[in-house]
Amino acid sequence: MTIEWRYTTHPDLGVLSLAGYLGPEAVARFTGAVGWVLARGTGPVILDLTELRGWSTGGQLAVAQAACQLADAGRSLELAAIPADGSLVPDPAQPPIPVHADLHAALTVHRSPFTAHQTAAGRSGSGAATSGPARSPAPQGPDVRDVQERSSKESP
């Protein structure tokens, strides 16, 4: 089975999106993606699991380990749209991992009140500039970078 990941930078945070199944054969690829994110991004990392079909116990442990790696680097991990077949069991010895219903909810938490005020003012006709629709979950333009890596491994 393949696993795909994509990292998107936003102002002051990053989104690591996973697709596929995070099982034992995909843990090394996921760990590599987290290392890539650590080397290139800043701020919190939202792990978007919207397109993840499921995860094994090993996959869940890899996510918990990623939270530790990020915490050691002064960054945090948050989850968006965890698979329906399970959730992480909190370990008091590890950093807390906030869980959001979906990516939009996770991004909303990180929007500043000033930005939300500008958007609302722009929609009411006050003449304030806006960078896009108020419901846009991600900024558009040259500040957004996407990186995608696909696994060449196929499940038997």
Disulfide bonds with the S-S distance in Angstrom:
none
